[in-house]
Amino acid sequence: MAAKHVVVLPYDEQWKQDFLMIKDELAAALGQLAVRIEHVGSTSVEGLSAKPIIDIDAVIKDHTVFQEVVSALGAIGYRHEGDLGIAGREAFKYDGKEHLRKHHLYVCTEDSQELKRHIAFRDHLRTHPDAVREYSRIKEEGAKLYPYDIDRYIEHKSPFIEKIYAEIGV
């Protein structure tokens, strides 16, 4: 299997609409099971360069409804993949979503530390344009240095992420 190409693009206004389309489909399937559906990750920050993949956290009250969530998402083409080594978020893959932008879907409980980190990081960037410029530069540089090595790309940007986590206390 060929290595996937790491592509980082300048911010695109369309990402907001892409998120809303996915959110509408998820909200229709999940109904009251989801407390809220959050646009997280780099595409959720205006002005931030990103891989053009929408990151979404569907937030549930607690784990008692999780099996219902798995069933509801399964009915619209999502498969539960487990936590993929990150406690506090459950990953879902999909097939047959050509009408939607590529996305990563996670389900988190309201008290999940991973959810808190996603929201705190996003909200910090949304209010710190200098950090957005620096993070964009680092991500673009990483994609140029490691165009076919996602692990090295992630390593390249990790010090910046950890610095922000330390600043915001998460």
C-alpha positions in Angstrom: 0.0 0.0 0.0 1.4 3.4 -1.0 2.0 5.9 1.8 -0.6 8.6 2.0 0.5 12.1 1.0 0.4 14.6 3.8 -1.3 17.7 2.4 -1.6 20.9 4.3 -3.7 23.7 2.7 -4.3 27.3 3.6 -7.5 27.9 5.5 -10.7 27.5 3.4 -14.0 29.1 4.4 -15.8 26.1 2.8 -14.6 24.0 5.8 -17.3 25.6 8.0 -20.0 24.6 5.5 -18.5 21.1 5.2 -18.7 20.7 9.0 -22.4 21.9 9.1 -23.3 19.3 6.4 -21.7 16.5 8.4 -23.2 17.9 11.7 -26.7 17.9 10.2 -26.4 14.3 9.2 -25.0 13.2 12.6 -27.6 15.3 14.5 -30.5 13.7 12.5 -29.1 10.2 13.4 -28.2 10.8 17.0 -31.1 13.1 18.1 -31.1 13.5 21.8 -28.2 11.0 22.3 -25.8 13.9 21.4 -25.5 16.7 23.9 -23.7 18.7 21.2 -21.5 18.2 18.1 -18.3 20.2 18.1 -16.1 21.2 15.1 -12.5 20.7 16.5 -9.1 20.3 15.0 -7.3 22.7 12.6 -10.2 23.1 10.1 -12.2 24.7 13.0 -9.8 27.7 13.4 -10.2 30.5 11.0 -7.0 31.3 9.2 -5.2 28.1 10.2 -3.6 25.9 7.5 -4.7 22.3 7.8 -5.1 18.9 6.3 -8.5 19.3 4.6 -10.2 16.7 6.9 -12.9 17.8 9.3 -12.4 16.7 13.0 -15.7 16.2 14.9 -16.4 15.4 18.5 -20.0 14.2 19.1 -20.5 14.8 22.8 -22.7 12.4 24.9 -23.8 12.9 28.5 -22.1 9.7 29.7 -21.2 6.1 28.7 -24.7 4.7 29.5 -26.0 5.7 26.0 -22.8 4.6 24.1 -24.3 1.4 22.7 -27.3 3.3 21.4 -24.9 5.8 19.8 -23.0 2.9 18.1 -26.3 1.6 16.7 -27.5 5.0 15.6 -24.2 5.8 13.8 -24.1 2.2 12.4 -27.5 2.9 10.8 -25.9 5.7 8.7 -22.7 3.9 7.8 -20.3 4.5 10.7 -18.3 1.6 12.3 -16.9 1.9 15.9 -13.1 1.5 15.8 -12.4 1.7 19.6 -10.4 4.4 21.3 -7.3 3.9 19.0 -5.1 4.3 22.1 -6.5 7.6 23.2 -8.7 7.3 26.3 -11.8 9.4 26.4 -12.6 9.4 22.8 -14.1 6.6 20.7 -13.3 6.7 16.9 -15.7 5.9 14.1 -14.8 5.1 10.4 -17.2 5.2 7.5 -17.9 4.1 4.0 -20.2 5.7 1.5 -20.0 9.3 2.5 -18.8 10.7 -0.9 -21.3 13.5 -0.5 -19.4 14.8 2.6 -15.9 16.1 3.1 -13.5 13.6 4.5 -13.8 13.6 8.3 -12.8 12.0 11.5 -15.6 11.3 13.9 -15.0 10.8 17.6 -17.6 10.3 20.4 -16.7 11.7 23.8 -18.5 12.0 27.1 -19.0 15.5 28.5 -16.4 14.9 31.1 -13.8 13.5 28.7 -10.3 15.0 29.2 -9.6 14.6 25.5 -12.7 16.6 24.7 -11.6 19.3 27.1 -8.2 19.4 25.4 -9.7 19.6 21.9 -12.0 22.5 22.9 -9.4 24.4 24.9 -6.8 24.1 22.1 -9.3 25.2 19.5 -10.6 28.1 21.6 -7.0 29.3 22.4 -6.1 29.4 18.7 -9.3 31.2 17.8 -8.2 34.1 20.1 -4.5 34.1 19.4 -3.7 35.1 15.8 0.1 34.9 16.4 -0.2 31.3 17.5 -2.3 30.6 14.3 0.4 32.0 12.1 3.1 30.0 13.9 1.2 26.8 13.9 0.3 27.2 10.2 4.0 27.7 9.4 5.0 24.6 11.4 2.3 22.5 9.7 3.2 23.7 6.2 6.9 23.0 7.0 6.1 19.6 8.3 4.1 18.6 5.2 7.1 19.8 3.0 9.7 17.9 5.1 7.6 14.7 5.5 5.2 14.5 2.6 4.8 10.7 2.9 5.4 10.2 6.6 2.4 11.1 8.7 4.1 10.0 11.9 7.1 12.3 11.3 4.7 15.1 10.4 2.9 14.7 13.7 6.2 14.6 15.6 7.2 17.8 13.8 4.2 19.7 15.1 4.0 18.1 18.6 6.3 20.5 20.4 4.1 23.4 19.4 0.9 21.6 20.5 2.6 20.6 23.9 3.7 24.2 24.4 0.1 25.4 23.9 -1.3 22.7 26.2 1.2 23.9 28.9 0.2 27.5 28.4 -3.5 26.7 28.8 -3.1 24.1 31.5 -4.5 21.0 29.8 
